[in-house]
Amino acid sequence: MTDTETRNPDFIDIDRWPTERAVEAMLDGQVAAVEAIRGQTAAIAAAADAAAARLGRSGRLVYAGAGTSGRIAVQDGVELGPTFNWPADRLVYLMAGGMTALADSAEGAEDDADDARRRVHDAAIGPGDVVIAIAASGRTPFTVAVVEAARAAGALTIGVANNPDTPLLEAAEFPVLAATGAELVAGSTRMKAGTAQKTIANLLSTAIMLRLGRVYRGLMVDMVISNDKLLQRARGIVATLAGCGADAAADALERAGRDIKRAVLVARGLPPRDAEALLAAHDGILARAIAASGGEAE
């Protein structure tokens, strides 16, 4: 039995406790789950650096998992589009049972290693791709098989698990362990284990985007402008980074086709076409483009 499946003797009677006491205990468990990650910051950083280098201009991020862990993986991936303008065609989801399993339980799908291997093959996962696979137990056959097949195909693999010395961590090139231990409700890994997984996924994907230049001076310079609230935020970002007024920022943003990076360069005096060419010449990284145009040092 894995640590996450073990019954915690401190909480055998939790169903009889006053509700507030039970909630306090559950909250303590959530805090402890995050603390369990503290010793993994170096591992997460190493995985993020390697992933960013591998992805380059065309590599794909592949999220894999089953059940709760799979849902957490997919949730992290879908946020990368609106937040960092990560292209949808550079995302692959390998969810045990398919994407319908996000809402409906797919019994037995997590045990189907053959399906995992087929899915890796069908998605043509290869050397340019990065696989992030999550499994609380670290033993889920589907998830382990994804990592094994993807690594054999040359992809960079990152495994996240909540139990040590497990097949997923052994199979992945970059293992990340969140040793959250027994759950308050035995085996309910949507709780402490899930919280730790979500935190690791947030840290990992955000660090990757940092290294890929999709954040500049703490601002989301690749953000997709999809509503009025985000349009106002984008104008503020341009004004801050270009050191201009609100009207000039709004004008630059429109002239740049509502692309924040281009708009910053336009607001700094470049024509839109020159701004686009300068960014293209520097892999879309705004810091490098500004430095190349004679602005502040990278």
Backbone as CSV, one residue per row, in Angstrom:
resi,resn,N_x,N_y,N_z,CA_x,CA_y,CA_z,C_x,C_y,C_z
1,MET,0.847,-1.197,0.000,0.000,0.000,0.000,0.883,1.247,0.000
2,THR,0.593,2.199,-0.868,1.376,3.424,-0.934,1.015,4.363,0.203
3,ASP,1.885,5.347,0.441,1.647,6.295,1.527,0.315,7.016,1.376
4,THR,-0.027,7.373,0.136,-1.266,8.135,-0.084,-2.521,7.298,0.125
5,GLU,-2.374,5.960,0.167,-3.517,5.080,0.386,-3.671,4.663,1.854
6,THR,-2.648,4.934,2.658,-2.653,4.518,4.055,-3.671,5.312,4.871
7,ARG,-4.329,4.646,5.801,-5.258,5.353,6.680,-4.478,6.045,7.792
8,ASN,-4.762,7.315,7.993,-4.081,8.093,9.028,-4.804,7.888,10.359
9,PRO,-4.154,7.302,11.348,-4.828,7.005,12.617,-5.303,8.243,13.351
10,ASP,-4.730,9.397,13.053,-5.147,10.631,13.734,-6.544,11.071,13.316
11,PHE,-7.038,10.518,12.210,-8.309,11.019,11.678,-9.353,9.917,11.497
12,ILE,-9.180,8.823,12.226,-10.119,7.713,12.099,-11.542,8.141,12.461
13,ASP,-11.674,9.069,13.388,-13.006,9.510,13.827,-13.394,10.870,13.264
14,ILE,-12.769,11.300,12.179,-13.013,12.643,11.667,-14.476,12.877,11.296
15,ASP,-15.165,11.814,10.891,-16.579,11.968,10.541,-17.445,12.278,11.754
16,ARG,-16.913,12.084,12.971,-17.665,12.371,14.198,-17.285,13.722,14.797
17,TRP,-16.272,14.328,14.267,-15.820,15.603,14.813,-16.819,16.716,14.491
18,PRO,-16.810,17.803,15.300,-17.536,19.014,14.905,-16.997,19.498,13.562
19,THR,-17.856,20.038,12.738,-17.465,20.400,11.377,-16.307,21.381,11.352
20,GLU,-16.331,22.369,12.239,-15.252,23.358,12.212,-13.903,22.709,12.521
21,ARG,-13.875,21.786,13.454,-12.627,21.088,13.778,-12.146,20.285,12.578
22,ALA,-13.071,19.634,11.881,-12.698,18.858,10.699,-12.144,19.761,9.602
23,VAL,-12.792,20.916,9.416,-12.327,21.856,8.395,-10.942,22.386,8.750
24,GLU,-10.726,22.700,10.015,-9.404,23.170,10.442,-8.333,22.115,10.170
25,ALA,-8.658,20.855,10.448,-7.705,19.775,10.203,-7.424,19.628,8.713
26,MET,-8.459,19.751,7.892,-8.271,19.659,6.445,-7.415,20.816,5.937
27,LEU,-7.635,22.002,6.479,-6.833,23.159,6.090,-5.369,22.949,6.470
28,ASP,-5.128,22.427,7.658,-3.757,22.131,8.066,-3.101,21.158,7.080
29,GLY,-3.896,20.210,6.605,-3.383,19.257,5.630,-3.008,19.928,4.322
30,GLN,-3.802,20.909,3.887,-3.512,21.631,2.651,-2.207,22.423,2.775
31,VAL,-2.034,23.068,3.925,-0.807,23.832,4.155,0.400,22.903,4.164
32,ALA,0.256,21.758,4.829,1.346,20.781,4.881,1.678,20.253,3.485
33,ALA,0.657,20.139,2.636,0.885,19.644,1.280,1.789,20.582,0.498
34,VAL,1.571,21.875,0.649,2.424,22.844,-0.038,3.832,22.817,0.542
35,GLU,3.922,22.708,1.863,5.242,22.650,2.501,6.042,21.431,2.036
36,ALA,5.342,20.369,1.673,6.020,19.150,1.232,6.801,19.362,-0.068
37,ILE,6.498,20.448,-0.764,7.148,20.734,-2.041,8.455,21.496,-1.855
38,ARG,8.627,22.104,-0.673,9.752,23.026,-0.490,11.099,22.403,-0.858
39,GLY,11.283,21.151,-0.562,12.546,20.503,-0.880,12.709,20.143,-2.344
40,GLN,11.706,20.445,-3.171,11.734,20.073,-4.586,11.960,21.254,-5.521
41,THR,12.271,22.430,-4.965,12.421,23.602,-5.826,13.557,23.442,-6.834
42,ALA,14.659,22.831,-6.420,15.772,22.628,-7.353,15.372,21.671,-8.465
43,ALA,14.649,20.623,-8.118,14.197,19.669,-9.131,13.231,20.319,-10.107
44,ILE,12.318,21.143,-9.593,11.361,21.836,-10.460,12.089,22.810,-11.377
45,ALA,13.048,23.545,-10.826,13.796,24.512,-11.632,14.600,23.817,-12.725
46,ALA,15.236,22.705,-12.384,16.016,21.970,-13.387,15.117,21.461,-14.504
47,ALA,13.936,20.962,-14.129,12.985,20.479,-15.135,12.511,21.622,-16.024
48,ALA,12.247,22.784,-15.422,11.764,23.931,-16.188,12.819,24.429,-17.166
49,ASP,14.071,24.516,-16.713,15.143,24.967,-17.600,15.318,24.015,-18.784
50,ALA,15.310,22.726,-18.485,15.469,21.741,-19.559,14.282,21.771,-20.512
51,ALA,13.084,21.936,-19.965,11.879,21.980,-20.799,11.888,23.187,-21.728
52,ALA,12.242,24.343,-21.189,12.264,25.552,-22.014,13.279,25.414,-23.146
53,ALA,14.438,24.854,-22.838,15.452,24.664,-23.876,14.979,23.686,-24.939
54,ARG,14.250,22.653,-24.536,13.775,21.643,-25.474,12.644,22.176,-26.354
55,LEU,11.757,22.960,-25.774,10.568,23.414,-26.501,10.915,24.363,-27.646
56,GLY,11.846,25.281,-27.399,12.252,26.200,-28.459,11.068,26.897,-29.109
57,ARG,11.089,26.942,-30.434,10.040,27.640,-31.181,8.885,26.747,-31.604
58,SER,9.070,25.430,-31.532,8.039,24.565,-32.104,7.655,23.367,-31.249
59,GLY,8.382,23.097,-30.172,8.085,21.939,-29.353,6.741,22.032,-28.662
60,ARG,6.218,20.874,-28.274,4.893,20.822,-27.649,4.999,20.417,-26.184
61,LEU,4.086,20.940,-25.401,3.908,20.503,-24.028,2.834,19.423,-24.013
62,VAL,3.151,18.297,-23.430,2.234,17.165,-23.378,1.896,16.892,-21.916
63,TYR,0.615,16.955,-21.584,0.165,16.699,-20.219,-0.485,15.321,-20.162
64,ALA,-0.088,14.527,-19.164,-0.605,13.166,-19.078,-1.008,12.814,-17.656
65,GLY,-2.070,12.020,-17.545,-2.505,11.560,-16.234,-3.830,10.839,-16.313
66,ALA,-4.285,10.384,-15.152,-5.567,9.679,-15.048,-6.315,10.209,-13.836
67,GLY,-7.642,10.220,-13.921,-8.449,10.619,-12.784,-8.145,12.027,-12.317
68,THR,-8.082,12.210,-10.984,-7.808,13.529,-10.417,-6.505,14.109,-10.936
69,SER,-5.469,13.288,-10.972,-4.165,13.771,-11.430,-4.223,14.227,-12.887
70,GLY,-4.944,13.503,-13.712,-5.094,13.894,-15.106,-5.842,15.204,-15.249
71,ARG,-6.879,15.375,-14.434,-7.650,16.627,-14.494,-6.787,17.821,-14.087
72,ILE,-5.962,17.621,-13.078,-5.060,18.689,-12.652,-4.070,19.020,-13.761
73,ALA,-3.559,17.997,-14.425,-2.624,18.209,-15.529,-3.280,19.009,-16.646
74,VAL,-4.471,18.607,-17.045,-5.174,19.304,-18.128,-5.497,20.733,-17.724
75,GLN,-5.917,20.931,-16.484,-6.243,22.281,-16.020,-5.048,23.218,-16.153
76,ASP,-3.871,22.712,-15.822,-2.684,23.557,-15.952,-2.445,23.914,-17.412
77,GLY,-2.583,22.949,-18.283,-2.328,23.199,-19.693,-3.269,24.210,-20.315
78,VAL,-4.554,24.113,-20.002,-5.515,24.992,-20.665,-5.349,26.446,-20.241
79,GLU,-4.705,26.686,-19.100,-4.488,28.061,-18.652,-3.330,28.742,-19.381
80,LEU,-2.512,27.972,-20.065,-1.341,28.560,-20.702,-1.701,29.408,-21.922
81,GLY,-2.829,29.118,-22.553,-3.246,29.912,-23.705,-3.596,31.336,-23.324
82,PRO,-4.602,31.545,-22.481,-4.985,32.907,-22.135,-3.909,33.674,-21.365
83,THR,-3.140,32.986,-20.534,-2.156,33.676,-19.704,-0.881,34.016,-20.458
84,PHE,-0.391,33.067,-21.258,0.903,33.254,-21.918,0.830,33.177,-23.437
85,ASN,-0.374,33.071,-23.987,-0.562,32.958,-25.434,0.164,31.743,-25.999
86,TRP,0.216,30.671,-25.184,0.826,29.430,-25.670,-0.110,28.817,-26.703
87,PRO,0.373,28.511,-27.903,-0.517,28.061,-28.984,-1.196,26.723,-28.671
88,ALA,-2.450,26.630,-29.038,-3.203,25.395,-28.807,-2.593,24.213,-29.546
89,ASP,-1.975,24.479,-30.696,-1.400,23.365,-31.450,-0.059,22.909,-30.876
90,ARG,0.373,23.562,-29.794,1.581,23.123,-29.113,1.240,22.532,-27.736
91,LEU,0.002,22.087,-27.602,-0.461,21.401,-26.405,-1.052,20.053,-26.790
92,VAL,-0.702,19.023,-26.032,-1.273,17.694,-26.228,-1.725,17.192,-24.864
93,TYR,-2.933,16.626,-24.825,-3.450,16.069,-23.567,-3.630,14.565,-23.722
94,LEU,-2.956,13.819,-22.876,-3.109,12.367,-22.861,-3.781,12.000,-21.540
95,MET,-5.107,12.052,-21.565,-5.921,11.766,-20.392,-6.440,10.334,-20.502
96,ALA,-6.202,9.533,-19.487,-6.701,8.159,-19.513,-8.213,8.168,-19.706
97,GLY,-8.685,7.444,-20.716,-10.114,7.440,-21.017,-10.540,8.541,-21.960
98,GLY,-9.584,9.391,-22.386,-9.915,10.484,-23.286,-10.405,11.711,-22.540
99,MET,-10.644,12.775,-23.271,-11.026,14.045,-22.648,-12.402,13.988,-22.004
100,THR,-13.247,13.047,-22.400,-14.545,12.925,-21.737,-14.380,12.511,-20.276
101,ALA,-13.225,11.933,-19.944,-12.965,11.508,-18.571,-12.724,12.686,-17.640
102,LEU,-12.642,13.894,-18.188,-12.529,15.076,-17.335,-13.778,15.260,-16.493
103,ALA,-14.924,14.894,-17.043,-16.180,15.068,-16.325,-16.819,13.748,-15.924
104,ASP,-16.559,12.699,-16.693,-17.163,11.401,-16.416,-16.089,10.370,-16.122
105,SER,-16.302,9.606,-15.073,-15.333,8.585,-14.691,-15.163,7.559,-15.810
106,ALA,-13.905,7.200,-16.072,-13.612,6.179,-17.093,-12.986,4.991,-16.381
107,GLU,-13.824,4.093,-15.914,-13.357,2.959,-15.129,-12.403,2.074,-15.938
108,GLY,-11.297,1.753,-15.338,-10.339,0.862,-15.973,-9.359,1.543,-16.901
109,ALA,-9.632,2.789,-17.284,-8.775,3.468,-18.252,-7.372,3.679,-17.705
110,GLU,-7.255,3.892,-16.407,-5.936,4.162,-15.838,-5.017,2.941,-15.880
111,ASP,-5.597,1.763,-16.088,-4.798,0.542,-16.137,-4.385,0.154,-17.556
112,ASP,-4.817,0.941,-18.537,-4.607,0.566,-19.936,-3.291,1.116,-20.475
113,ALA,-2.218,0.399,-20.217,-0.899,0.825,-20.683,-0.789,0.762,-22.206
114,ASP,-1.478,-0.198,-22.821,-1.431,-0.308,-24.281,-2.031,0.929,-24.934
115,ASP,-3.128,1.437,-24.364,-3.740,2.647,-24.897,-2.790,3.828,-24.763
116,ALA,-2.087,3.892,-23.650,-1.118,4.976,-23.451,-0.054,4.953,-24.542
117,ARG,0.466,3.795,-24.831,1.499,3.687,-25.871,0.935,4.053,-27.239
118,ARG,-0.300,3.641,-27.512,-0.929,4.002,-28.795,-1.096,5.516,-28.900
119,ARG,-1.493,6.123,-27.817,-1.743,7.567,-27.835,-0.437,8.345,-28.051
120,VAL,0.636,7.891,-27.452,1.937,8.524,-27.666,2.333,8.407,-29.133
121,HIS,2.127,7.233,-29.704,2.454,7.020,-31.115,1.574,7.875,-32.010
122,ASP,0.266,7.875,-31.757,-0.663,8.618,-32.613,-0.422,10.124,-32.562
123,ALA,0.052,10.621,-31.420,0.325,12.051,-31.282,1.697,12.424,-31.840
124,ALA,2.424,11.411,-32.333,3.762,11.621,-32.909,4.676,12.369,-31.950
125,ILE,4.617,11.989,-30.687,5.464,12.624,-29.684,6.905,12.227,-29.935
126,GLY,7.786,13.243,-29.901,9.174,12.980,-30.244,10.144,13.918,-29.563
127,PRO,11.356,14.059,-30.094,12.443,14.776,-29.429,12.159,16.246,-29.124
128,GLY,11.275,16.878,-29.861,10.996,18.290,-29.602,9.978,18.529,-28.518
129,ASP,9.412,17.477,-27.960,8.292,17.608,-27.026,8.715,17.413,-25.573
130,VAL,7.895,17.953,-24.677,8.104,17.831,-23.234,6.843,17.240,-22.619
131,VAL,6.990,16.139,-21.918,5.857,15.465,-21.294,5.863,15.745,-19.793
132,ILE,4.729,16.224,-19.291,4.532,16.407,-17.854,3.472,15.397,-17.431
133,ALA,3.882,14.392,-16.681,2.982,13.307,-16.286,2.786,13.319,-14.777
134,ILE,1.530,13.228,-14.347,1.212,13.344,-12.925,0.425,12.114,-12.472
135,ALA,0.847,11.536,-11.343,0.128,10.407,-10.741,0.413,10.404,-9.250
136,ALA,-0.620,10.500,-8.439,-0.424,10.530,-6.990,0.310,9.288,-6.509
137,SER,-0.140,8.128,-6.938,0.472,6.878,-6.483,1.872,6.689,-7.041
138,GLY,2.105,7.268,-8.220,3.365,7.044,-8.917,3.408,5.704,-9.618
139,ARG,2.272,4.980,-9.604,2.233,3.635,-10.175,1.174,3.453,-11.262
140,THR,0.410,4.467,-11.560,-0.680,4.341,-12.522,-0.163,3.814,-13.863
141,PRO,-0.599,2.645,-14.301,-0.036,2.043,-15.518,-0.128,2.939,-16.756
142,PHE,-1.261,3.605,-16.947,-1.411,4.476,-18.114,-0.347,5.564,-18.105
143,THR,-0.193,6.239,-16.968,0.718,7.382,-16.877,2.169,6.949,-16.992
144,VAL,2.512,5.842,-16.343,3.882,5.332,-16.434,4.201,4.937,-17.871
145,ALA,3.252,4.303,-18.547,3.480,3.877,-19.934,3.650,5.071,-20.866
146,VAL,2.921,6.156,-20.616,3.105,7.378,-21.411,4.546,7.858,-21.304
147,VAL,5.048,7.925,-20.078,6.409,8.419,-19.863,7.432,7.492,-20.505
148,GLU,7.263,6.204,-20.332,8.216,5.252,-20.912,8.238,5.348,-22.432
149,ALA,7.052,5.398,-23.031,6.978,5.459,-24.490,7.492,6.790,-25.020
150,ALA,7.134,7.873,-24.342,7.570,9.201,-24.793,9.081,9.345,-24.665
151,ARG,9.632,8.839,-23.576,11.084,8.942,-23.395,11.810,8.097,-24.432
152,ALA,11.274,6.932,-24.733,11.871,6.085,-25.760,11.840,6.761,-27.124
153,ALA,10.823,7.631,-27.329,10.701,8.353,-28.598,11.557,9.617,-28.619
154,GLY,12.257,9.888,-27.529,13.168,11.025,-27.493,12.658,12.259,-26.799
155,ALA,11.415,12.230,-26.300,10.856,13.395,-25.622,11.493,13.584,-24.248
156,LEU,11.492,14.814,-23.774,11.915,15.093,-22.410,10.738,14.790,-21.498
157,THR,10.981,14.068,-20.413,9.879,13.628,-19.559,10.048,14.121,-18.122
158,ILE,8.939,14.613,-17.560,8.888,15.090,-16.179,7.794,14.305,-15.477
159,GLY,8.129,13.669,-14.364,7.148,12.889,-13.619,6.891,13.506,-12.255
160,VAL,5.622,13.661,-11.906,5.226,14.217,-10.611,4.422,13.163,-9.867
161,ALA,4.874,12.799,-8.668,4.185,11.785,-7.876,4.230,12.154,-6.399
162,ASN,3.364,11.493,-5.622,3.278,11.777,-4.189,3.808,10.646,-3.322
163,ASN,4.366,9.642,-3.954,4.982,8.528,-3.238,6.395,8.317,-3.764
164,PRO,7.346,8.087,-2.862,8.736,7.913,-3.297,8.991,6.531,-3.883
165,ASP,10.095,6.442,-4.624,10.558,5.151,-5.142,9.484,4.417,-5.928
166,THR,8.827,5.136,-6.807,7.739,4.564,-7.592,8.097,4.561,-9.082
167,PRO,7.426,3.733,-9.877,7.778,3.589,-11.289,7.761,4.891,-12.091
168,LEU,6.824,5.783,-11.799,6.756,7.036,-12.560,8.012,7.866,-12.335
169,LEU,8.431,7.974,-11.098,9.624,8.764,-10.797,10.881,8.106,-11.363
170,GLU,10.877,6.795,-11.410,12.025,6.072,-11.981,12.063,6.197,-13.501
171,ALA,10.894,6.277,-14.118,10.828,6.328,-15.585,11.127,7.708,-16.134
172,ALA,10.801,8.757,-15.379,10.940,10.120,-15.880,12.384,10.605,-15.794
173,GLU,12.774,11.368,-16.781,14.116,11.969,-16.776,14.246,12.981,-15.651
174,PHE,13.154,13.704,-15.383,13.137,14.693,-14.310,12.010,14.351,-13.332
175,PRO,12.324,13.651,-12.248,11.299,13.292,-11.263,11.100,14.400,-10.226
176,VAL,9.843,14.630,-9.852,9.513,15.595,-8.802,8.602,14.890,-7.802
177,LEU,9.040,14.826,-6.557,8.291,14.130,-5.512,7.680,15.119,-4.537
178,ALA,6.382,14.982,-4.298,5.695,15.728,-3.238,5.194,14.692,-2.241
179,ALA,5.979,14.434,-1.217,5.660,13.373,-0.259,4.630,13.871,0.746
180,THR,3.376,13.865,0.326,2.300,14.408,1.157,1.764,13.403,2.172
181,GLY,2.102,12.124,2.035,1.715,11.118,3.021,0.242,10.773,2.998
182,ALA,-0.207,10.192,4.107,-1.597,9.733,4.207,-2.577,10.902,4.172
183,GLU,-3.725,10.665,3.544,-4.779,11.670,3.468,-5.678,11.596,4.704
184,LEU,-6.356,12.704,4.991,-7.309,12.698,6.108,-8.438,11.712,5.838
185,VAL,-8.868,11.671,4.589,-9.819,10.664,4.147,-9.001,9.685,3.315
186,ALA,-8.782,8.502,3.836,-7.817,7.575,3.248,-8.035,7.384,1.750
187,GLY,-6.970,7.615,0.986,-7.011,7.388,-0.452,-7.604,8.511,-1.269
188,SER,-8.119,9.567,-0.616,-8.735,10.664,-1.356,-7.662,11.644,-1.800
189,THR,-6.983,11.307,-2.880,-5.844,12.106,-3.319,-6.240,13.401,-4.007
190,ARG,-7.536,13.700,-4.060,-7.963,15.016,-4.520,-7.647,16.075,-3.472
191,MET,-7.223,15.636,-2.279,-6.987,16.565,-1.179,-5.509,16.968,-1.121
192,LYS,-4.741,16.445,-0.157,-3.356,16.891,-0.026,-2.541,16.619,-1.290
193,ALA,-2.630,15.417,-1.810,-1.857,15.080,-3.004,-2.224,15.988,-4.164
194,GLY,-3.522,16.222,-4.356,-3.968,17.071,-5.454,-3.500,18.503,-5.306
195,THR,-3.540,19.012,-4.079,-3.066,20.381,-3.832,-1.592,20.504,-4.181
196,ALA,-0.801,19.531,-3.752,0.630,19.559,-4.066,0.866,19.453,-5.569
197,GLN,0.110,18.595,-6.239,0.262,18.437,-7.687,-0.054,19.739,-8.415
198,LYS,-1.140,20.364,-8.033,-1.527,21.624,-8.680,-0.462,22.690,-8.462
199,THR,0.078,22.750,-7.250,1.116,23.730,-6.965,2.362,23.471,-7.798
200,ILE,2.770,22.210,-7.893,3.947,21.874,-8.697,3.706,22.222,-10.163
201,ALA,2.529,21.881,-10.672,2.220,22.188,-12.075,2.266,23.689,-12.322
202,ASN,1.709,24.478,-11.392,1.755,25.939,-11.518,3.194,26.443,-11.564
203,LEU,3.997,25.961,-10.625,5.388,26.402,-10.548,6.150,26.014,-11.803
204,LEU,5.959,24.787,-12.224,6.699,24.263,-13.365,6.354,24.998,-14.654
205,SER,5.071,25.097,-14.968,4.693,25.725,-16.234,5.005,27.221,-16.236
206,THR,4.837,27.887,-15.097,5.149,29.315,-15.047,6.648,29.538,-15.198
207,ALA,7.456,28.685,-14.567,8.907,28.808,-14.721,9.324,28.581,-16.168
208,ILE,8.681,27.633,-16.837,8.969,27.400,-18.255,8.670,28.656,-19.065
209,MET,7.525,29.277,-18.794,7.150,30.482,-19.530,8.083,31.651,-19.214
210,LEU,8.583,31.723,-17.987,9.586,32.734,-17.654,10.817,32.571,-18.537
211,ARG,11.302,31.344,-18.630,12.516,31.082,-19.398,12.294,31.282,-20.893
212,LEU,11.065,31.165,-21.344,10.756,31.364,-22.767,10.449,32.822,-23.088
213,GLY,10.603,33.700,-22.097,10.425,35.129,-22.333,8.987,35.586,-22.416
214,ARG,8.053,34.802,-21.902,6.650,35.176,-21.969,6.192,35.980,-20.748
215,VAL,7.162,36.337,-19.920,6.957,37.280,-18.819,8.103,38.274,-18.881
216,TYR,7.788,39.558,-18.683,8.832,40.584,-18.674,8.553,41.546,-17.536
217,ARG,9.524,41.676,-16.661,9.412,42.534,-15.480,8.144,42.231,-14.675
218,GLY,7.872,40.937,-14.552,6.751,40.491,-13.739,5.388,40.682,-14.385
219,LEU,5.348,41.003,-15.671,4.082,41.270,-16.354,3.850,40.257,-17.474
220,MET,2.578,39.976,-17.738,2.193,38.972,-18.738,2.191,39.591,-20.134
221,VAL,3.369,39.689,-20.725,3.486,40.390,-21.995,3.003,39.568,-23.190
222,ASP,2.653,38.310,-22.970,2.076,37.494,-24.039,0.589,37.229,-23.799
223,MET,0.013,37.906,-22.847,-1.395,37.695,-22.483,-2.320,37.893,-23.687
224,VAL,-3.330,37.050,-23.788,-4.337,37.183,-24.839,-5.394,38.187,-24.376
225,ILE,-5.645,39.181,-25.193,-6.637,40.208,-24.851,-7.995,39.751,-25.361
226,SER,-8.802,39.206,-24.455,-10.060,38.591,-24.868,-11.298,39.300,-24.337
227,ASN,-11.117,40.334,-23.519,-12.274,41.085,-23.012,-11.831,42.481,-22.591
228,ASP,-12.777,43.304,-22.199,-12.466,44.696,-21.856,-11.544,44.795,-20.653
229,LYS,-11.746,43.919,-19.668,-10.879,43.951,-18.488,-9.424,43.728,-18.877
230,LEU,-9.197,42.743,-19.747,-7.833,42.435,-20.157,-7.274,43.501,-21.093
231,LEU,-8.145,44.166,-21.844,-7.695,45.271,-22.686,-7.157,46.400,-21.814
232,GLN,-7.874,46.696,-20.744,-7.403,47.740,-19.824,-6.085,47.320,-19.168
233,ARG,-5.980,46.054,-18.806,-4.738,45.573,-18.204,-3.596,45.688,-19.201
234,ALA,-3.861,45.330,-20.453,-2.825,45.395,-21.482,-2.340,46.824,-21.685
235,ARG,-3.278,47.758,-21.689,-2.876,49.164,-21.827,-1.971,49.589,-20.683
236,GLY,-2.294,49.124,-19.488,-1.464,49.439,-18.333,-0.078,48.836,-18.438
237,ILE,-0.001,47.601,-18.974,1.299,46.949,-19.154,2.153,47.737,-20.140
238,VAL,1.555,48.129,-21.250,2.299,48.896,-22.258,2.774,50.222,-21.680
239,ALA,1.892,50.916,-20.967,2.265,52.209,-20.374,3.418,52.046,-19.392
240,THR,3.366,50.987,-18.592,4.417,50.746,-17.604,5.751,50.441,-18.264
241,LEU,5.746,49.552,-19.244,7.002,49.104,-19.847,7.580,50.103,-20.838
242,ALA,6.724,50.912,-21.437,7.217,51.899,-22.402,7.430,53.262,-21.762
243,GLY,6.924,53.428,-20.536,7.073,54.707,-19.856,6.294,55.814,-20.533
244,CYS,5.088,55.483,-20.973,4.271,56.472,-21.680,2.929,56.643,-20.992
245,GLY,2.139,57.596,-21.477,0.830,57.849,-20.913,-0.207,56.845,-21.390
246,ALA,-1.377,56.914,-20.780,-2.439,55.960,-21.090,-2.893,56.062,-22.540
247,ASP,-3.027,57.278,-23.065,-3.493,57.452,-24.444,-2.474,56.900,-25.438
248,ALA,-1.202,57.183,-25.172,-0.156,56.688,-26.069,-0.094,55.160,-26.040
249,ALA,-0.295,54.595,-24.859,-0.288,53.138,-24.743,-1.454,52.522,-25.496
250,ALA,-2.631,53.120,-25.371,-3.816,52.613,-26.071,-3.618,52.695,-27.579
251,ASP,-3.052,53.793,-28.055,-2.808,53.967,-29.486,-1.791,52.943,-29.991
252,ALA,-0.706,52.750,-29.239,0.323,51.794,-29.640,-0.232,50.382,-29.688
253,LEU,-1.090,50.068,-28.738,-1.663,48.722,-28.697,-2.528,48.463,-29.928
254,GLU,-3.299,49.429,-30.348,-4.130,49.255,-31.544,-3.261,49.176,-32.798
255,ARG,-2.253,50.015,-32.883,-1.358,49.998,-34.051,-0.586,48.693,-34.140
256,ALA,-0.371,48.057,-33.011,0.376,46.804,-32.975,-0.530,45.587,-33.053
257,GLY,-1.795,45.791,-33.416,-2.711,44.662,-33.540,-3.024,43.999,-32.205
258,ARG,-2.991,44.795,-31.155,-3.261,44.329,-29.791,-2.288,43.254,-29.322
259,ASP,-1.094,43.308,-29.856,-0.012,42.455,-29.383,0.816,43.282,-28.392
260,ILE,0.880,42.843,-27.156,1.496,43.655,-26.109,2.976,43.887,-26.365
261,LYS,3.709,42.863,-26.737,5.145,43.032,-26.972,5.410,44.030,-28.093
262,ARG,4.705,43.860,-29.200,4.894,44.807,-30.301,4.495,46.214,-29.869
263,ALA,3.424,46.297,-29.093,2.936,47.606,-28.662,3.954,48.332,-27.797
264,VAL,4.676,47.600,-26.954,5.712,48.234,-26.127,6.780,48.853,-27.019
265,LEU,7.194,48.127,-28.036,8.213,48.652,-28.946,7.684,49.813,-29.775
266,VAL,6.418,49.722,-30.182,5.801,50.818,-30.934,5.720,52.065,-30.061
267,ALA,5.323,51.896,-28.829,5.221,53.033,-27.912,6.591,53.641,-27.626
268,ARG,7.632,52.844,-27.828,8.999,53.338,-27.635,9.567,53.963,-28.910
269,GLY,8.755,53.994,-29.991,9.148,54.730,-31.184,9.340,53.930,-32.455
270,LEU,9.172,52.597,-32.400,9.360,51.793,-33.603,8.064,51.688,-34.408
271,PRO,8.150,51.688,-35.751,6.969,51.379,-36.558,6.536,49.935,-36.292
272,PRO,5.256,49.627,-36.438,4.773,48.268,-36.149,5.523,47.169,-36.878
273,ARG,5.819,47.369,-38.170,6.519,46.327,-38.919,7.930,46.111,-38.377
274,ASP,8.602,47.186,-38.021,9.947,47.065,-37.467,9.904,46.369,-36.106
275,ALA,8.882,46.679,-35.331,8.730,46.040,-34.019,8.528,44.537,-34.181
276,GLU,7.703,44.155,-35.150,7.453,42.745,-35.404,8.725,42.041,-35.857
277,ALA,9.472,42.668,-36.742,10.714,42.070,-37.254,11.753,41.945,-36.146
278,LEU,11.829,42.946,-35.286,12.806,42.918,-34.199,12.497,41.785,-33.224
279,LEU,11.237,41.600,-32.905,10.851,40.507,-32.020,11.147,39.155,-32.663
280,ALA,10.840,39.033,-33.942,11.095,37.773,-34.639,12.575,37.440,-34.636
281,ALA,13.411,38.457,-34.746,14.860,38.245,-34.772,15.413,37.835,-33.414
282,HIS,14.610,38.033,-32.363,15.069,37.717,-31.004,14.130,36.721,-30.316
283,ASP,13.610,35.786,-31.131,12.801,34.680,-30.618,11.584,35.149,-29.826
284,GLY,11.089,36.326,-30.141,9.895,36.834,-29.471,10.131,37.287,-28.045
285,ILE,11.388,37.387,-27.629,11.704,37.774,-26.240,11.861,39.285,-26.165
286,LEU,10.964,39.931,-25.466,10.903,41.392,-25.422,12.170,41.996,-24.833
287,ALA,12.710,41.407,-23.782,13.909,41.961,-23.157,15.047,42.088,-24.172
288,ARG,15.215,41.052,-25.000,16.288,41.083,-25.993,16.003,42.108,-27.084
289,ALA,14.740,42.208,-27.457,14.371,43.172,-28.496,14.617,44.603,-28.015
290,ILE,14.270,44.879,-26.780,14.495,46.221,-26.231,15.986,46.523,-26.165
291,ALA,16.768,45.546,-25.698,18.213,45.748,-25.618,18.803,45.995,-27.002
292,ALA,18.329,45.250,-28.009,18.851,45.397,-29.365,18.480,46.739,-29.979
293,SER,17.381,47.323,-29.514,16.949,48.619,-30.068,17.597,49.787,-29.333
294,GLY,18.542,49.468,-28.444,19.235,50.533,-27.735,18.576,50.917,-26.437
295,GLY,17.668,50.074,-25.969,16.990,50.369,-24.714,17.757,49.823,-23.530
296,GLU,17.031,49.579,-22.441,17.665,49.098,-21.223,18.323,47.741,-21.452
297,ALA,19.323,47.452,-20.657,20.052,46.189,-20.797,19.147,45.024,-20.476
298,GLU,19.406,43.887,-21.143,18.609,42.682,-20.945,18.725,42.191,-19.517
